[in-house]
Amino acid sequence: MNRPPVNSLNTEHLEQLHRALVRLENEKCRGMILSSSSPTVFSAGLDIREMYKPELEKARKFWRTLQDMWLKLYSTPYPTVAAIHGHAPAGGCLLALSCEYRVIVPNVKIGLNETQLGIVAPQWFQDCMRNVIGERQAEKALIAGHMFNTEQALQVGLVDEVAADKAACIARAEAFLASQANLPLLARKTVKLGFRNSTLSRLMTGREADTKIFIEYIFQPKVQKGIELYLQSLSKKSG
Ligand SMILES: CCCCCCCC/C=C\CC(=O)SCCNC(=O)CCNC(=O)[C@H](O)C(C)(C)COP(=O)(O)OP(=O)(O)OC[C@H]1O[C@@H](n2cnc3c(N)ncnc32)[C@H](O)[C@@H]1OP(=O)(O)O
């Protein structure tokens, strides 16, 4: 990802990610490392400005593009690793959770923090967390909107490995891909999709309903007020 300063996910960036995933699949790619050009941020999650006073059709398109990108990422036939050498809140955490393996560096915060922002992580975000860390830990983390530090993320199983820095992180991600290289492709892909199918189907069969929930939620005046205040707090911080 290379959308400075924080790889926030707007419609255009989501489309770029989606196109890249389609191309990798068409080119029969043997593995992908999802990484960031930023030294300190993996991805800041959804671009909050896409949810602030949007036009209805633009908001619908934003959400559908996010769904498209995630359905592709979660179901890739090739192995995927997240090299998390920077913070990964909310949608950034979703990207990492959607890969098959996660390597993180020290001093990083990762989690689905939506509750803390007064918004709700959609069901499929929650499913991804549950599939990785289990029901009990996911429920606790989601209700609190908990951001895990590196040690906590490793302990709870949210990530698989800790590496010292970005270079080591990429090296360990490559090692994971190498460990998969000799597995028969069809068997590997079939098992992966078997594990992920119920989560994928839940969104695929409920896409329109999911979009409706998103639209109705973000267009509420009190939610808009919350987003406005949060945006102000973010820009005050950097100002
Ligand atoms: C019932 C169902 C309803 C469904 C409802 C909606 C569901 C929505 C689902 C998912 C939600 C999300 O993904 S929301 C996004 C959540 N993300 C965050 O809360 C992260 C916010 N950002 C940070 O914490 C930090 O920026 C950082 C830790 C990621 C990096 O810190 P750093 O100090 O390096 O950078 P700055 O904070 O100074 O930021 C630089 C610059 O970027 C802007 N910024 C940051 N994050 C975002 C973002 N997510 N979207 C848009 N813009 C962002 C920040 O304002 C600064 O901009 P300016 O320099 O212009 O002020």
Ligand as a Chemical Component Dictionary entry (heavy atoms), coordinates in Angstrom:
data_LIG
# 
_chem_comp.id                   LIG 
_chem_comp.type                 NON-POLYMER 
_chem_comp.pdbx_formal_charge   0 
_chem_comp.three_letter_code    LIG 
# 
loop_
_chem_comp_atom.comp_id 
_chem_comp_atom.atom_id 
_chem_comp_atom.alt_atom_id 
_chem_comp_atom.type_symbol 
_chem_comp_atom.charge 
_chem_comp_atom.model_Cartn_x 
_chem_comp_atom.model_Cartn_y 
_chem_comp_atom.model_Cartn_z 
_chem_comp_atom.pdbx_ordinal 
LIG C1  C1  C 0 -23.908 -1.326 12.216 1  
LIG C2  C2  C 0 -22.775 -1.228 11.216 2  
LIG C3  C3  C 0 -22.465 0.179  10.879 3  
LIG C4  C4  C 0 -21.196 0.361  10.071 4  
LIG C5  C5  C 0 -20.575 1.657  10.443 5  
LIG C6  C6  C 0 -19.252 1.951  9.849  6  
LIG C7  C7  C 0 -18.279 0.875  9.978  7  
LIG C8  C8  C 0 -16.902 1.364  9.685  8  
LIG C9  C9  C 0 -15.913 0.311  9.721  9  
LIG C10 C10 C 0 -14.589 0.508  9.857  10 
LIG C11 C11 C 0 -14.129 1.800  10.340 11 
LIG C12 C12 C 0 -12.749 2.298  10.044 12 
LIG O1  O1  O 0 -11.818 1.725  9.514  13 
LIG S1  S1  S 0 -12.739 3.879  10.540 14 
LIG C13 C13 C 0 -11.057 4.340  10.567 15 
LIG C14 C14 C 0 -10.528 4.058  11.919 16 
LIG N1  N1  N 0 -9.170  4.465  11.976 17 
LIG C15 C15 C 0 -8.680  5.130  13.003 18 
LIG O2  O2  O 0 -9.332  5.417  13.981 19 
LIG C16 C16 C 0 -7.245  5.563  12.868 20 
LIG C17 C17 C 0 -7.113  7.033  13.009 21 
LIG N2  N2  N 0 -5.727  7.406  12.819 22 
LIG C18 C18 C 0 -4.785  7.237  13.767 23 
LIG O3  O3  O 0 -4.994  6.726  14.843 24 
LIG C19 C19 C 0 -3.435  7.735  13.410 25 
LIG O4  O4  O 0 -3.558  8.574  12.299 26 
LIG C20 C20 C 0 -2.400  6.623  13.085 27 
LIG C21 C21 C 0 -2.030  5.876  14.384 28 
LIG C22 C22 C 0 -2.924  5.649  12.057 29 
LIG C23 C23 C 0 -1.117  7.294  12.502 30 
LIG O5  O5  O 0 -0.675  8.293  13.393 31 
LIG P1  P1  P 0 0.329   9.414  12.861 32 
LIG O6  O6  O 0 0.691   10.222 14.062 33 
LIG O7  O7  O 0 1.402   8.781  12.072 34 
LIG O8  O8  O 0 -0.517  10.252 11.800 35 
LIG P2  P2  P 0 -1.600  11.379 12.099 36 
LIG O9  O9  O 0 -2.562  10.937 13.143 37 
LIG O10 O10 O 0 -0.900  12.671 12.331 38 
LIG O11 O11 O 0 -2.406  11.417 10.723 39 
LIG C24 C24 C 0 -1.825  11.989 9.548  40 
LIG C25 C25 C 0 -2.947  12.528 8.680  41 
LIG O12 O12 O 0 -3.783  11.456 8.295  42 
LIG C26 C26 C 0 -5.133  11.720 8.684  43 
LIG N3  N3  N 0 -5.789  10.443 9.033  44 
LIG C27 C27 C 0 -5.400  9.546  9.923  45 
LIG N4  N4  N 0 -6.205  8.485  9.937  46 
LIG C28 C28 C 0 -7.158  8.739  9.012  47 
LIG C29 C29 C 0 -8.284  8.003  8.540  48 
LIG N5  N5  N 0 -8.608  6.771  9.016  49 
LIG N6  N6  N 0 -9.036  8.550  7.580  50 
LIG C30 C30 C 0 -8.733  9.762  7.067  51 
LIG N7  N7  N 0 -7.673  10.520 7.478  52 
LIG C31 C31 C 0 -6.895  9.997  8.440  53 
LIG C32 C32 C 0 -5.000  12.649 9.868  54 
LIG O13 O13 O 0 -6.191  13.374 10.058 55 
LIG C33 C33 C 0 -3.859  13.514 9.414  56 
LIG O14 O14 O 0 -4.358  14.400 8.438  57 
LIG P3  P3  P 0 -3.918  15.935 8.386  58 
LIG O15 O15 O 0 -2.411  15.903 8.318  59 
LIG O16 O16 O 0 -4.569  16.457 7.158  60 
LIG O17 O17 O 0 -4.438  16.568 9.631  61 
# 
loop_
_chem_comp_bond.comp_id 
_chem_comp_bond.atom_id_1 
_chem_comp_bond.atom_id_2 
_chem_comp_bond.value_order 
_chem_comp_bond.pdbx_ordinal 
LIG C1  C2  SING 1  
LIG C2  C3  SING 2  
LIG C3  C4  SING 3  
LIG C4  C5  SING 4  
LIG C5  C6  SING 5  
LIG C6  C7  SING 6  
LIG C7  C8  SING 7  
LIG C8  C9  SING 8  
LIG C9  C10 DOUB 9  
LIG C10 C11 SING 10 
LIG C11 C12 SING 11 
LIG C12 O1  DOUB 12 
LIG C12 S1  SING 13 
LIG S1  C13 SING 14 
LIG C13 C14 SING 15 
LIG C14 N1  SING 16 
LIG N1  C15 SING 17 
LIG C15 O2  DOUB 18 
LIG C15 C16 SING 19 
LIG C16 C17 SING 20 
LIG C17 N2  SING 21 
LIG N2  C18 SING 22 
LIG C18 O3  DOUB 23 
LIG C18 C19 SING 24 
LIG C19 O4  SING 25 
LIG C19 C20 SING 26 
LIG C20 C21 SING 27 
LIG C20 C22 SING 28 
LIG C20 C23 SING 29 
LIG C23 O5  SING 30 
LIG O5  P1  SING 31 
LIG P1  O6  DOUB 32 
LIG P1  O7  SING 33 
LIG P1  O8  SING 34 
LIG O8  P2  SING 35 
LIG P2  O9  DOUB 36 
LIG P2  O10 SING 37 
LIG P2  O11 SING 38 
LIG O11 C24 SING 39 
LIG C24 C25 SING 40 
LIG C25 O12 SING 41 
LIG C25 C33 SING 42 
LIG O12 C26 SING 43 
LIG C26 N3  SING 44 
LIG C26 C32 SING 45 
LIG N3  C27 SING 46 
LIG N3  C31 SING 47 
LIG C27 N4  DOUB 48 
LIG N4  C28 SING 49 
LIG C28 C29 SING 50 
LIG C28 C31 DOUB 51 
LIG C29 N5  SING 52 
LIG C29 N6  DOUB 53 
LIG N6  C30 SING 54 
LIG C30 N7  DOUB 55 
LIG N7  C31 SING 56 
LIG C32 O13 SING 57 
LIG C32 C33 SING 58 
LIG C33 O14 SING 59 
LIG O14 P3  SING 60 
LIG P3  O15 DOUB 61 
LIG P3  O16 SING 62 
LIG P3  O17 SING 63 
# 
